[in-house]
Structure formats: structure tokens, C-alpha cells
């Protein structure tokens, strides 16, 4: 079963509840608690899947585990308020021992502290398998701000991404999948500048080729993306020289970019472009045609690639 198929099955078998304002299928869930709206997220990091303790440190593993969760906060436009973390520590081998456990805790604590998000609890256990880290985040929506979801994109909207894409897992490269900074501050700037003109947003964790279809499916729209406009990271070009795949394919499919993807009313686009020192690039347009298409330099359209990161068995 592929990950997306399983998630769709879970969504279909999750009955509605009056307190759940936003359920399964977005970067975070939103639940009414009295007069407040709680925004919630859980994410998991596994040794030899999301990091590799044969070459990565406890600090790198802990920081990534927390920042993956906080990147979802950015994608929802919320501010992280608290973290809870559960770890299954290995009895032997990489990730075992008191020193490793303490270093891992400090890395998780410090990653949250960068965003004034305290680590308030969790659970620890030991087993005969590799390290598993589960991070849960509680977020809050700033006063007078609307909830940003994947489902509000409209035909005619301009699609933007932040930063540059591809090559995050480049061997011997910058290790961006371990060192990225969640775009929480940038997301707040975009929301404040665009207001209600910002129609949809999410973070890019599984690659544009996987995540854009999710945004479009949630919004019941399609999209046309111009390959020449894709902001391609230097690491993607370096990886292309190693494996002979186009750098543009790496920008679409590699994943682990942890940038923002958002749909914006085109009338607000000029106000957004120079908002930050982090580049914001218009890569295409939302369409009423449900297909996702790539437009090449000659104006020819191509079928959207089935690529990107997806768990399956």
C-alpha cells in the first residue's frame, strides 16, 4: 500500500466531529477547545529513514525531528506554542547510551527554543530496534488571523515557492535536510502582507511533485507549472552531474526542502516578491482544469511526474 492511498483510506474512515474544524489531510489539525482553536501536529523521524546515526549525530537527528514538525506550523501560518516528544531508544548500537540520550534531548529542546516553543513533556522507552522520535506540536493562530489551509486555492491564483529546491540529500553536500530553518517567520510576513489574498499554503517536505498534487486535490483545482521558473538549488545541479538526471527533475522530486508553497491572488503578487531576503518565486498558475501540467521553455505541456518521497510497501 502506498502512503497516499493509506492516508486517503484513513480520511474516509474518520467520522466528522463538531469540535474538529480541520481534520486529516492538511499540515495540521484544528480543534475547538472552549473559546480557543488548538492547532495540532504529530511527526515521526526514524533512523536510516529520515537520518542515519551511522554518520549523523544526536544533535542533527533531534534538530531535524523538531524542525520537521515546526515546518508544518509554518505551512499552516501558525505560531508553535509547545512540544511533546516521545523517543524509542535502541538498547545497543547507534543511538544507545546515556550520553546520546542527553544530547538528543538538548537538541530537541534547543530547536524548539529558537521559536519560543518549550518542550513540555513526552515519553521514553527502549527496544531492540533503531531510534524512533515522535514529535507533537501545539500551535496557535495569532489574533485576527484566519486559518491557512491547503484547500483554498482558486483558478487564476499565482503559485509561489520560497527558497530554492532540490538536492537536499546530496551526499557530501550541505546536508540541508538536516540544517534547514522552518519558515515560520517568513510565513507570518506573507500572511501579514497578503491578508485574505493568501488562499492556500503548505510546506514542501515530500517534494513539489508530491505536495502540489495534495494542495490541488484539497482545493479541487489543477495547475500549470513553468519548468524554467523553478528555483533550482546549487545542490540539485551538483546532484545532476553525479546521476545525469536533469537538475529540474531534482527540484521537483527530491523532497526534504521544507520551503513554503502557496497560492495567492495575482493582484497581490507584486507586493510579495520582495518581501524577504529569502527568494519568493512565482512558478505557475492554478487552473480550473484538474490536470497538473509542466510547461517547458517552448510552451509545450507535459504530464506531471509521479515522483517525490512517499512511504509504501
C-alpha positions as CSV (number, residue, x, y, z in Angstrom):
1,X,0.0,0.0,0.0
2,X,1.3,3.5,-0.9
3,X,1.3,6.2,1.7
4,X,-1.1,8.4,-0.1
5,X,-3.6,5.6,-0.6
6,X,-3.4,4.7,3.1
7,X,-3.9,8.3,4.1
8,X,-7.0,8.6,1.9
9,X,-8.4,5.4,3.5
10,X,-7.8,6.9,7.0
11,X,-9.5,10.1,5.9
12,X,-12.5,8.2,4.5
13,X,-12.9,6.2,7.8
14,X,-12.6,9.2,10.2
15,X,-16.1,10.4,11.0
16,X,-16.7,14.1,11.5
17,X,-16.8,15.6,14.9
18,X,-18.3,19.0,15.8
19,X,-15.2,20.1,17.6
20,X,-12.9,19.3,14.7
21,X,-12.7,22.4,12.4
22,X,-9.9,21.0,10.3
23,X,-9.2,17.2,10.2
24,X,-7.0,14.8,8.5
25,X,-5.4,15.9,5.2
26,X,-3.7,19.2,6.0
27,X,-0.4,20.1,7.5
28,X,-2.0,20.3,11.0
29,X,-5.4,19.7,12.5
30,X,-7.6,22.4,14.2
31,X,-9.8,21.6,17.1
32,X,-12.2,23.9,19.1
33,X,-11.4,23.9,22.8
34,X,-13.8,26.2,24.5
35,X,-13.3,29.7,23.0
36,X,-9.9,28.8,21.5
37,X,-8.8,27.0,18.4
38,X,-6.0,24.5,19.1
39,X,-3.7,23.6,16.1
40,X,-2.1,20.2,16.4
41,X,0.6,18.1,14.6
42,X,2.5,14.9,15.1
43,X,5.5,13.9,13.1
44,X,7.9,10.9,13.2
45,X,11.6,10.6,12.5
46,X,13.3,7.2,12.1
47,X,16.9,6.2,12.0
48,X,18.0,5.2,8.5
49,X,14.9,6.7,7.0
50,X,15.0,10.4,8.0
51,X,18.6,10.4,9.3
52,X,21.3,7.9,9.7
53,X,23.1,7.5,13.0
54,X,25.9,5.7,11.3
55,X,27.0,9.1,10.1
56,X,24.8,11.7,11.7
57,X,24.9,13.0,15.3
58,X,22.2,13.0,18.1
59,X,22.1,16.8,17.7
60,X,21.4,16.5,13.9
61,X,18.7,13.9,14.5
62,X,17.0,15.8,17.3
63,X,17.1,19.1,15.5
64,X,15.6,17.6,12.3
65,X,12.8,15.8,14.2
66,X,11.6,19.0,15.8
67,X,12.1,21.2,12.8
68,X,10.1,18.9,10.5
69,X,7.1,19.4,12.9
70,X,7.7,23.2,13.1
71,X,7.9,23.4,9.3
72,X,4.2,22.2,9.3
73,X,3.4,25.1,11.7
74,X,4.9,27.4,9.1
75,X,2.8,25.8,6.4
76,X,-0.4,26.5,8.4
77,X,0.7,30.0,9.3
78,X,0.5,29.2,13.0
79,X,2.9,30.0,15.8
80,X,4.3,27.0,17.7
81,X,3.4,27.1,21.4
82,X,4.6,23.8,22.9
83,X,6.2,20.5,22.0
84,X,5.9,16.9,23.4
85,X,8.4,14.3,22.3
86,X,8.4,10.5,22.6
87,X,11.6,8.5,21.8
88,X,12.2,4.8,21.5
89,X,15.9,4.5,22.2
90,X,17.9,1.5,21.0
91,X,19.4,-0.8,23.6
92,X,22.6,-1.3,21.6
93,X,24.3,0.2,18.6
94,X,23.9,3.7,17.1
95,X,21.7,5.9,19.4
96,X,22.2,3.9,22.5
97,X,23.7,5.1,25.8
98,X,23.1,7.9,28.3
99,X,25.3,10.4,26.6
100,X,23.4,10.1,23.3
101,X,20.0,10.4,25.1
102,X,21.1,13.6,26.8
103,X,22.5,15.1,23.6
104,X,19.2,14.2,21.8
105,X,17.1,15.9,24.5
106,X,19.2,19.1,24.4
107,X,19.0,19.2,20.6
108,X,15.2,18.9,20.7
109,X,14.8,21.4,23.5
110,X,17.1,24.0,21.7
111,X,15.4,23.6,18.4
112,X,12.0,24.5,19.9
113,X,13.6,27.3,21.9
114,X,14.6,29.1,18.7
115,X,10.9,29.7,18.2
116,X,9.9,30.3,21.8
117,X,8.3,26.8,21.8
118,X,9.1,24.9,25.0
119,X,9.4,21.2,25.3
120,X,6.9,20.3,28.0
121,X,6.8,16.6,28.1
122,X,6.7,13.2,26.3
123,X,7.7,9.7,26.9
124,X,10.8,7.5,26.7
125,X,11.2,3.7,26.1
126,X,13.9,1.3,25.0
127,X,13.8,-1.5,22.5
128,X,15.8,-3.8,20.2
129,X,15.3,-1.7,17.1
130,X,16.6,1.6,15.7
131,X,15.9,5.1,17.2
132,X,12.4,6.5,16.6
133,X,11.5,10.0,17.5
134,X,7.9,11.2,17.6
135,X,7.3,15.0,17.9
136,X,3.9,16.6,18.7
137,X,3.4,20.3,18.4
138,X,0.6,22.5,19.7
139,X,0.3,25.7,17.7
140,X,-1.8,28.9,18.0
141,X,-3.3,31.2,15.4
142,X,-2.4,34.8,16.0
143,X,-5.4,37.1,16.9
144,X,-7.3,38.4,13.9
145,X,-5.6,35.9,11.5
146,X,-7.6,33.4,9.5
147,X,-6.7,29.7,9.4
148,X,-4.5,29.0,6.3
149,X,-5.1,25.5,4.8
150,X,-4.4,23.7,1.6
151,X,-7.9,23.8,0.4
152,X,-8.5,27.5,-0.6
153,X,-6.6,27.8,-3.9
154,X,-8.7,29.3,-6.7
155,X,-8.3,29.2,-10.5
156,X,-6.2,32.1,-11.6
157,X,-4.1,32.2,-8.4
158,X,-0.4,32.5,-8.8
159,X,1.6,29.7,-7.2
160,X,4.8,30.6,-5.3
161,X,7.6,28.7,-3.6
162,X,10.1,30.1,-1.2
163,X,13.9,29.4,-1.4
164,X,15.4,27.0,-3.9
165,X,14.5,23.4,-4.4
166,X,16.3,20.1,-5.0
167,X,19.5,18.3,-3.9
168,X,18.8,18.4,-0.1
169,X,20.1,14.8,0.3
170,X,23.3,15.4,-1.8
171,X,26.0,13.1,-0.5
172,X,28.8,15.2,0.9
173,X,26.7,18.3,0.3
174,X,25.4,20.9,2.7
175,X,23.0,18.4,4.3
176,X,20.1,20.8,4.0
177,X,17.6,18.1,5.1
178,X,19.4,18.3,8.5
179,X,20.1,22.0,8.7
180,X,17.0,23.8,7.3
181,X,15.2,26.5,9.3
182,X,11.4,26.3,9.4
183,X,9.9,29.2,7.6
184,X,7.8,30.4,10.5
185,X,8.9,34.0,10.4
186,X,8.6,34.1,6.6
187,X,5.1,32.7,6.7
188,X,4.0,35.4,9.1
189,X,5.4,38.1,6.9
190,X,3.5,36.6,3.9
191,X,0.2,36.4,5.8
192,X,0.6,40.0,7.1
193,X,1.4,41.3,3.7
194,X,-1.2,39.3,1.7
195,X,-4.1,39.1,4.2
196,X,-7.1,37.4,2.6
197,X,-5.4,37.3,-0.8
198,X,-3.4,34.3,0.5
199,X,-5.7,31.5,-0.4
200,X,-3.7,28.3,0.4
201,X,-0.3,27.3,1.8
202,X,1.6,24.2,2.9
203,X,5.2,23.2,3.5
204,X,7.3,21.2,1.0
205,X,8.5,18.1,2.7
206,X,7.9,15.3,0.1
207,X,8.9,17.3,-3.0
208,X,6.9,19.6,-5.2
209,X,5.9,16.6,-7.4
210,X,4.1,15.1,-4.4
211,X,3.0,18.1,-2.4
212,X,1.5,20.3,-5.2
213,X,-1.0,17.5,-6.1
214,X,-2.0,17.4,-2.5
215,X,-2.8,21.1,-2.4
216,X,-4.6,20.9,-5.8
217,X,-6.7,17.9,-4.7
218,X,-7.7,19.6,-1.4
219,X,-8.7,22.7,-3.4
220,X,-10.4,20.8,-6.3
221,X,-8.2,22.6,-8.9
222,X,-5.3,21.9,-11.2
223,X,-2.1,23.8,-12.1
224,X,0.4,24.7,-14.8
225,X,4.0,24.9,-13.7
226,X,6.7,26.5,-15.8
227,X,9.9,24.4,-15.6
228,X,12.1,27.4,-16.4
229,X,10.8,29.3,-13.4
230,X,11.6,26.6,-10.8
231,X,14.2,28.0,-8.4
232,X,16.8,25.2,-8.5
233,X,19.3,24.9,-5.7
234,X,23.0,24.6,-6.4
235,X,22.9,21.1,-4.8
236,X,20.4,20.0,-7.4
237,X,22.8,20.9,-10.1
238,X,25.7,19.1,-8.4
239,X,23.5,16.0,-8.0
240,X,22.6,16.2,-11.7
241,X,26.2,16.0,-12.6
242,X,26.5,12.8,-10.5
243,X,23.4,10.9,-11.7
244,X,22.8,12.5,-15.1
245,X,19.2,13.4,-14.2
246,X,18.1,16.9,-15.0
247,X,18.5,19.5,-12.2
248,X,14.9,20.5,-12.8
249,X,13.8,16.9,-12.0
250,X,15.7,17.1,-8.7
251,X,13.9,20.4,-7.9
252,X,10.6,18.7,-8.5
253,X,11.2,15.3,-6.9
254,X,14.0,15.2,-4.3
255,X,11.9,16.4,-1.4
256,X,13.1,17.4,2.1
257,X,13.2,21.1,1.0
258,X,11.0,22.4,3.9
259,X,10.1,25.5,1.9
260,X,6.6,27.1,1.5
261,X,4.2,26.5,-1.4
262,X,1.4,29.0,-1.5
263,X,-1.4,30.2,-3.8
264,X,-2.0,33.9,-4.0
265,X,-4.4,36.3,-5.7
266,X,-2.4,37.5,-8.7
267,X,-3.2,41.1,-7.9
268,X,-1.2,40.8,-4.7
269,X,1.8,39.0,-6.2
270,X,3.9,42.2,-6.8
271,X,3.7,43.1,-3.1
272,X,5.1,39.6,-2.1
273,X,8.1,39.2,-4.4
274,X,10.5,41.4,-2.5
275,X,9.1,40.7,1.0
276,X,12.1,39.0,2.4
277,X,15.8,38.1,1.7
278,X,14.5,34.6,1.2
279,X,13.5,34.4,-2.5
280,X,9.8,34.0,-3.4
281,X,9.3,32.8,-6.9
282,X,6.2,32.6,-9.0
283,X,6.3,29.2,-10.6
284,X,2.9,28.8,-12.2
285,X,-0.9,29.3,-12.1
286,X,-3.8,27.5,-10.5
287,X,-6.3,26.3,-13.1
288,X,-9.9,25.1,-13.2
289,X,-8.7,22.2,-15.3
290,X,-8.0,19.5,-12.7
291,X,-4.9,18.3,-14.5
292,X,-1.4,19.2,-13.3
293,X,0.9,20.1,-16.2
294,X,4.5,21.1,-16.7
295,X,5.1,23.8,-19.4
296,X,8.6,23.7,-21.0
297,X,10.6,26.5,-22.5
298,X,8.8,26.1,-25.8
299,X,5.4,26.3,-24.3
300,X,4.7,22.5,-24.7
301,X,2.9,20.9,-21.9
302,X,3.9,17.6,-20.2
303,X,2.2,15.2,-17.8
304,X,3.1,15.9,-14.1
305,X,5.8,13.4,-13.0
306,X,5.0,10.7,-10.5
307,X,7.9,11.2,-8.2
308,X,8.9,12.6,-4.8
309,X,9.1,10.9,-1.4
310,X,6.3,8.5,-0.5
311,X,6.3,5.7,2.0
312,X,5.0,2.4,0.5
313,X,5.3,-1.3,0.9
